[in-house]
Amino acid sequence: MNPLKKAKRNMKRSVAKATGIPTTKSGRKRKADSMMGQVIVVFLIIGVIVYFFSGGSAA
């Protein structure tokens, strides 16, 4: 095996482990989809909290 390829693979692996961002295209897409789902849930929770604190539930 070419020693430069091995060094590049090790560098990519260490960067991925340090940042938590995958280096493969499918891994990045999977992580982005997961984060979008989490953001939507957080916005829904914040919306419900704001609704109740603003007096929206009072009849």
N, C-alpha and C positions, 0 to 999 in steps of 0.2 A: 504494500500500500504506500502511496505517496505520503511522505511525512508532512507535507504542507496541508494536505487534506485532513489528516488526523489533527493537526494543530488548529485548523479552522473549525473542525467539528467540536473540539474541546472548548474553544473560545465561545462558539455559539451556545453550547450547553451551559457554560458558566454565566453568560449574559442572561440566558433564559431563566436560570435558577435564581439569579440575583434580582431580576426585575419582575419575575412572575409572568412574563409575556412569552408565549411560545414562538419559535422561529419558523415553524411550518405554516403554510398558507391555511390549511384546514384547522390547525390549532388556533391561529389568530382569529379566524372566522367564528369558531366555536366559542372562544372567550368573549368576543364582541357580542355575540347573540346572548350569551349568558348575562353579560353586564347590562344589556338593553332590557332584559326581563327584570333584572333587579331594580333598575332605575324606574321602570313603570310601576312596580309594586310600591316603591318608596314614595313616588308622587301620589299614588292613590291613598296611601296612609296619611300623608301630609294633608291632602285635600279633605279627607274625612275629619281630621283633627281640627283644621281651620273652620270647617263647616259647623262643627259642634261648638267651638269656642266663640264663633261670631254670632251665635244665637239663632242659627238657621233651623234648629230643631224645635224652637219654641213655637207653640201654636197660638 
